[in-house]
Amino acid sequence: MLRFLLTLSLSLLLFNTAFAADQEAKREELIQKGVAFLRTTQAEDGSFSAQAGVGPTGIVVGGLLEVGISPDDPVVAKGLSFLQKAMQEDGGIYTAGGRFANYETCVAVMCFAAANNKIKAEKKTETGPYDELLAKSDRSLRDCQYTEARDSKPEDVMYGGAGYGKNSRPDLSNTHFFVEAIKAAGAKDDDPALQKALVFVSRCQNLESADNTLPFAAKNPDGGFIYSPVGEGSSPAGQTPDGGLRSYGSMTYAGLKSMIYAGLTPDDPRVKAAYDWTKKHYDVHSNPGLGKAGLYYYYQLMSKALDVLQVKTLETDAGAKHDWRAELVGLFAETQQPNGSWTNDDTRWLEGDPNLVTGYVLMVLADCK
């Protein structure tokens, strides 16, 4: 009997090892094909899909860096050069005259922070070539946040949030980019900007808390997140019959990730409620609440949040266990186009652009290692 159990254990170990090796080989193949595609679509100036502004280049270059492409690689180097040339006098990195200064600066900062860290690690130095750029851009980002410096007080619903631009209405999508960007630039958990952002993030949650006493929170207290609490609140997922705001997948993962970045632990009621929501609505085929809209953005937020939470296997309320990394790798193997790209048939939020979507997928595959 003992011999049988030992043999069975060894067989399971060998099976799991072989499965993991097969999954990793598949992941690497997907990455190589995706990178090869992007090498063919970069413009001469280093940009990707520049007709949509600086953002797609930031997403693509960020994805390339996350899957291990060197800052010295010609495609990455040209992309970083394009982004650097987009730096404005205020330290932001965005399309001059555009409406997306905060968003574009956020994705660019994440690129330069990743490149800077890789270069410092390779050269074993404490300083990097983009230190000064990151310091200037970090200041520019902080100027976009609604705080006391902009006459916003803690009781104001916009407090702590950030929008597409400095004077835009704050929302969770842009606020989570803001949180991740200043974190990448070196902010600690207790940084005042992160703690103020946490106030806004909490107000986007369908859960009453010390920071969220807004009417919608009590009407649909499911722990998920909406787009913005400003005004009467807004959610593209719509309303509940009694006027509450429906939570949806991408913003719930955005809120979950942001709370962890701001120092909350898994036993915090807000984090627990958000994670419980993901267990009830786990899905790799749709963005819960929105269907195919924003699907690849959803994947990127999902993988980052679960990776940050160190979730290996997600168990749903029904008891089903999901190896989310393996499921996403399998899904991307099925949906990769012959040319190596990915795209969404639902073109909302620019997801008809194969450059942008392939950038998202590379970020997800980096989290699936």
C-alpha positions as CSV (number, residue, x, y, z in Angstrom):
1,M,0.0,0.0,0.0
2,L,2.8,2.4,0.9
3,R,4.6,1.6,-2.3
4,F,1.3,2.2,-4.3
5,L,0.9,5.6,-2.6
6,L,4.5,6.6,-3.2
7,T,4.1,5.6,-6.9
8,L,0.9,7.5,-7.2
9,S,2.5,10.6,-5.7
10,L,5.4,10.4,-8.0
11,S,3.2,10.0,-11.0
12,L,1.2,13.0,-10.0
13,L,4.3,15.0,-9.5
14,L,5.7,14.0,-12.9
15,F,2.3,14.8,-14.5
16,N,2.1,18.3,-12.9
17,T,5.7,19.0,-13.9
18,A,5.1,18.0,-17.5
19,F,1.9,20.1,-17.5
20,A,3.7,23.1,-16.2
21,A,6.5,22.7,-18.7
22,D,4.0,22.4,-21.6
23,Q,2.1,25.5,-20.4
24,E,5.4,27.5,-20.1
25,A,6.4,26.4,-23.6
26,K,3.0,27.4,-25.0
27,R,3.2,30.8,-23.2
28,E,6.7,31.5,-24.6
29,E,5.5,30.6,-28.1
30,L,2.6,33.0,-27.8
31,I,5.0,35.7,-26.6
32,Q,7.4,35.2,-29.5
33,K,4.7,35.4,-32.1
34,G,3.2,38.5,-30.5
35,V,6.5,40.2,-30.3
36,A,7.3,39.3,-33.9
37,F,4.0,40.9,-35.0
38,L,4.7,44.1,-33.2
39,R,8.1,44.3,-34.8
40,T,6.3,44.7,-38.1
41,T,3.8,47.4,-37.1
42,Q,6.0,50.1,-35.4
43,A,6.1,53.4,-37.2
44,E,9.4,54.9,-38.2
45,D,9.2,57.4,-35.3
46,G,9.0,54.5,-32.8
47,S,5.2,54.9,-32.1
48,F,2.4,52.4,-32.3
49,S,-1.1,53.5,-33.5
50,A,-0.1,57.2,-32.9
51,Q,-3.4,58.3,-34.4
52,A,-4.9,57.4,-30.9
53,G,-2.2,59.4,-29.1
54,V,0.7,58.3,-26.9
55,G,-1.3,55.7,-25.0
56,P,-1.0,52.7,-27.4
57,T,2.8,53.1,-27.6
58,G,3.0,53.1,-23.8
59,I,0.9,49.9,-23.6
60,V,2.9,48.1,-26.3
61,V,6.3,49.1,-25.0
62,G,5.2,48.2,-21.5
63,G,4.1,44.8,-22.6
64,L,7.4,44.2,-24.4
65,L,9.4,45.1,-21.4
66,E,7.2,42.9,-19.1
67,V,7.8,39.8,-21.2
68,G,11.6,40.3,-21.0
69,I,12.5,42.3,-24.1
70,S,15.6,44.4,-23.3
71,P,15.5,48.2,-23.2
72,D,18.3,48.0,-25.7
73,D,16.2,46.1,-28.2
74,P,15.6,48.4,-31.3
75,V,11.8,48.2,-31.0
76,V,11.8,49.1,-27.3
77,A,14.5,51.7,-27.6
78,K,12.7,53.4,-30.5
79,G,9.4,53.3,-28.5
80,L,11.0,54.8,-25.4
81,S,12.6,57.5,-27.6
82,F,9.1,58.4,-29.0
83,L,7.7,58.6,-25.5
84,Q,10.6,60.7,-24.3
85,K,10.0,63.2,-27.1
86,A,6.4,63.5,-26.0
87,M,7.5,64.9,-22.6
88,Q,6.0,68.3,-22.0
89,E,7.3,71.3,-20.0
90,D,5.2,70.2,-16.9
91,G,6.9,66.8,-16.9
92,G,4.0,65.0,-18.2
93,I,4.4,62.6,-21.2
94,Y,1.4,63.1,-23.4
95,T,0.1,64.4,-26.8
96,A,0.3,68.1,-26.8
97,G,-3.1,69.7,-26.8
98,G,-4.8,66.3,-26.1
99,R,-7.3,65.4,-23.4
100,F,-5.5,62.4,-21.9
101,A,-2.5,63.9,-20.0
102,N,-2.8,61.8,-16.9
103,Y,-3.6,58.5,-18.6
104,E,-0.8,58.9,-21.2
105,T,1.7,59.9,-18.6
106,C,0.8,57.0,-16.4
107,V,1.4,54.3,-19.1
108,A,4.6,56.1,-20.1
109,V,5.9,56.3,-16.5
110,M,5.3,52.5,-16.1
111,C,7.4,51.9,-19.2
112,F,10.3,54.1,-18.1
113,A,10.2,52.7,-14.6
114,A,10.4,49.1,-16.0
115,A,13.3,50.1,-18.3
116,N,15.1,51.9,-15.6
117,N,14.9,48.9,-13.2
118,K,16.2,46.5,-15.9
119,I,19.1,48.8,-16.7
120,K,20.0,49.2,-13.0
121,A,19.8,45.5,-12.4
122,E,22.0,44.7,-15.4
123,K,24.6,47.3,-14.5
124,K,24.3,46.7,-10.8
125,T,23.9,50.4,-10.0
126,E,21.6,52.4,-7.8
127,T,20.9,55.0,-10.4
128,G,19.4,54.7,-13.8
129,P,19.2,56.8,-17.0
130,Y,15.6,57.7,-16.4
131,D,15.7,58.8,-12.8
132,E,15.3,62.5,-13.6
133,L,12.6,61.9,-16.1
134,L,10.6,59.8,-13.6
135,A,10.9,62.4,-10.9
136,K,9.5,65.1,-13.2
137,S,6.7,62.9,-14.5
138,D,5.8,61.8,-11.0
139,R,5.4,65.4,-9.9
140,S,3.2,66.0,-13.0
141,L,1.0,63.0,-12.1
142,R,0.5,64.2,-8.6
143,D,-0.7,67.5,-9.9
144,C,-3.5,65.7,-11.6
145,Q,-4.9,64.2,-8.4
146,Y,-7.8,65.9,-6.6
147,T,-6.3,66.9,-3.3
148,E,-6.1,69.8,-0.9
149,A,-3.6,71.4,-3.3
150,R,-6.5,71.7,-5.7
151,D,-9.0,72.9,-3.1
152,S,-10.5,69.4,-2.8
153,K,-11.3,68.2,0.7
154,P,-11.8,64.6,2.0
155,E,-15.5,65.1,2.1
156,D,-15.6,65.9,-1.6
157,V,-16.6,62.9,-3.8
158,M,-13.7,63.6,-6.2
159,Y,-11.1,63.6,-3.5
160,G,-8.1,61.4,-4.2
161,G,-9.2,60.5,-7.7
162,A,-7.7,61.3,-11.1
163,G,-9.3,61.6,-14.5
164,Y,-8.0,61.5,-18.1
165,G,-6.6,65.0,-17.8
166,K,-5.9,67.4,-15.0
167,N,-9.3,69.0,-15.1
168,S,-11.3,65.8,-16.0
169,R,-13.9,64.1,-13.9
170,P,-12.0,61.5,-11.8
171,D,-12.8,57.8,-12.4
172,L,-11.5,54.5,-11.2
173,S,-10.0,53.5,-14.6
174,N,-7.7,56.5,-14.6
175,T,-7.1,56.4,-10.8
176,H,-5.9,52.8,-10.9
177,F,-3.4,53.8,-13.7
178,F,-2.3,56.7,-11.4
179,V,-1.9,54.4,-8.4
180,E,0.2,51.9,-10.4
181,A,2.3,54.6,-12.1
182,I,3.4,56.4,-8.9
183,K,4.0,53.0,-7.3
184,A,6.2,52.1,-10.2
185,A,8.0,55.5,-9.8
186,G,8.8,54.6,-6.1
187,A,5.9,55.5,-3.9
188,K,5.6,53.5,-0.7
189,D,2.3,52.1,0.7
190,D,2.0,55.0,3.1
191,D,2.6,57.7,0.5
192,P,-0.1,60.4,1.0
193,A,-1.0,60.3,-2.6
194,L,-1.7,56.6,-2.4
195,Q,-3.7,56.9,0.8
196,K,-5.8,59.7,-0.8
197,A,-6.3,57.6,-3.9
198,L,-7.6,54.9,-1.6
199,V,-10.4,57.2,-0.4
200,F,-11.6,57.6,-4.0
201,V,-11.1,53.9,-4.8
202,S,-13.2,53.0,-1.7
203,R,-16.0,55.3,-2.9
204,C,-16.1,53.4,-6.2
205,Q,-17.0,50.1,-4.3
206,N,-20.5,48.8,-3.9
207,L,-19.9,48.5,-0.2
208,E,-20.6,50.9,2.6
209,S,-17.4,51.8,4.5
210,A,-15.9,54.7,6.5
211,D,-15.0,56.3,3.2
212,N,-18.1,55.4,1.3
213,T,-21.5,56.5,2.6
214,L,-22.8,57.4,-0.8
215,P,-26.4,56.3,-1.6
216,F,-25.5,53.8,-4.3
217,A,-23.3,51.7,-2.0
218,A,-26.3,50.6,0.1
219,K,-28.5,49.8,-2.9
220,N,-26.2,47.1,-4.4
221,P,-23.7,46.1,-1.7
222,D,-22.1,43.2,-3.6
223,G,-18.5,44.3,-3.1
224,G,-17.8,45.0,-6.7
225,F,-16.8,48.3,-8.3
226,I,-18.2,50.9,-10.6
227,Y,-16.6,53.4,-12.9
228,S,-17.1,56.6,-10.9
229,P,-18.9,57.9,-7.8
230,V,-19.0,61.5,-9.0
231,G,-22.5,63.0,-9.4
232,E,-25.0,60.2,-9.0
233,G,-22.3,57.7,-9.9
234,S,-21.8,55.9,-13.2
235,S,-21.4,52.4,-14.4
236,P,-21.5,51.2,-18.0
237,A,-23.0,48.0,-16.6
238,G,-26.2,49.9,-15.9
239,Q,-28.5,50.1,-12.8
240,T,-30.2,47.6,-10.6
241,P,-34.1,47.8,-10.4
242,D,-33.9,49.9,-7.3
243,G,-31.5,52.4,-8.8
244,G,-28.2,50.9,-7.6
245,L,-25.2,50.8,-9.8
246,R,-24.1,47.4,-11.2
247,S,-20.5,46.3,-10.6
248,Y,-18.5,44.9,-13.4
249,G,-15.3,42.9,-14.0
250,S,-12.6,45.3,-15.2
251,M,-13.3,47.9,-12.5
252,T,-13.6,45.4,-9.8
253,Y,-10.1,44.1,-10.5
254,A,-8.9,47.6,-10.9
255,G,-10.2,48.5,-7.4
256,L,-8.9,45.3,-5.9
257,K,-5.4,45.9,-7.3
258,S,-5.4,49.5,-6.2
259,M,-6.3,48.6,-2.6
260,I,-3.4,46.2,-2.4
261,Y,-1.0,48.8,-3.8
262,A,-2.2,51.2,-1.2
263,G,-1.2,48.8,1.6
264,L,-4.5,47.0,2.4
265,T,-4.2,43.3,3.2
266,P,-6.5,40.4,2.1
267,D,-8.3,40.4,5.5
268,D,-9.4,44.0,5.1
269,P,-13.3,44.0,4.6
270,R,-13.0,46.0,1.4
271,V,-10.4,43.6,-0.1
272,K,-12.3,40.5,1.0
273,A,-15.6,41.8,-0.4
274,A,-13.9,42.6,-3.8
275,Y,-12.2,39.2,-3.9
276,D,-15.5,37.5,-3.0
277,W,-17.1,39.3,-6.0
278,T,-14.5,37.9,-8.3
279,K,-15.1,34.4,-7.0
280,K,-18.8,34.8,-7.8
281,H,-18.2,36.2,-11.3
282,Y,-15.1,34.4,-12.4
283,D,-15.0,34.4,-16.2
284,V,-12.3,34.3,-18.9
285,H,-14.7,34.5,-21.8
286,S,-16.3,37.9,-21.0
287,N,-15.8,41.0,-19.0
288,P,-18.5,40.3,-16.3
289,G,-21.3,42.9,-16.6
290,L,-20.1,44.2,-20.0
291,G,-19.7,41.1,-22.2
292,K,-17.0,41.5,-24.8
293,A,-16.6,45.2,-24.3
294,G,-13.2,46.1,-22.9
295,L,-12.4,42.3,-22.8
296,Y,-8.6,42.5,-23.1
297,Y,-8.3,45.5,-20.7
298,Y,-10.2,43.3,-18.3
299,Y,-7.8,40.4,-18.8
300,Q,-4.9,42.7,-18.1
301,L,-6.5,44.0,-14.9
302,M,-7.6,40.5,-13.8
303,S,-4.1,39.0,-14.2
304,K,-2.4,41.9,-12.5
305,A,-4.7,41.8,-9.5
306,L,-4.6,38.1,-9.0
307,D,-0.8,38.1,-9.4
308,V,-0.5,40.9,-6.8
309,L,-2.8,38.9,-4.5
310,Q,-0.6,35.8,-5.1
311,V,-3.6,33.7,-6.1
312,K,-2.6,30.5,-7.8
313,T,-5.9,28.8,-7.9
314,L,-9.2,30.7,-7.7
315,E,-12.0,28.7,-6.2
316,T,-15.5,29.9,-7.0
317,D,-18.5,29.9,-4.7
318,A,-19.7,26.8,-6.5
319,G,-16.5,25.0,-5.5
320,A,-14.9,25.0,-9.0
321,K,-11.2,25.5,-8.9
322,H,-9.5,27.5,-11.7
323,D,-5.8,27.7,-12.6
324,W,-6.4,31.2,-14.1
325,R,-2.9,31.4,-15.6
326,A,-3.3,28.1,-17.5
327,E,-6.8,29.1,-18.6
328,L,-5.7,32.4,-20.0
329,V,-2.7,30.9,-21.8
330,G,-5.1,28.3,-23.3
331,L,-7.5,31.0,-24.3
332,F,-4.8,33.2,-26.0
333,A,-3.5,30.1,-27.9
334,E,-7.0,29.7,-29.4
335,T,-7.5,33.4,-30.2
336,Q,-4.1,34.4,-31.5
337,Q,-4.3,35.5,-35.2
338,P,-2.1,33.9,-37.8
339,N,0.1,37.0,-37.9
340,G,0.7,36.8,-34.1
341,S,-1.7,39.5,-33.0
342,W,-4.9,39.6,-31.0
343,T,-7.9,41.8,-31.5
344,N,-11.4,42.1,-30.1
345,D,-14.5,41.9,-32.4
346,D,-16.1,44.4,-30.0
347,T,-14.1,47.6,-30.9
348,R,-15.2,49.7,-28.0
349,W,-12.3,51.5,-26.2
350,L,-10.0,51.0,-29.1
351,E,-9.9,47.2,-28.8
352,G,-10.2,46.8,-32.6
353,D,-6.6,47.9,-32.7
354,P,-4.3,44.9,-32.8
355,N,-1.3,46.8,-31.5
356,L,-3.1,47.9,-28.4
357,V,-4.7,44.5,-27.7
358,T,-1.5,42.6,-28.4
359,G,0.2,44.9,-25.9
360,Y,-2.4,44.0,-23.3
361,V,-2.0,40.3,-24.0
362,L,1.8,40.5,-23.5
363,M,1.2,42.1,-20.1
364,V,-1.1,39.3,-19.2
365,L,1.3,36.6,-20.4
366,A,4.0,38.2,-18.2
367,D,1.7,37.6,-15.2
368,C,1.1,34.0,-16.3
369,K,4.7,32.9,-15.9
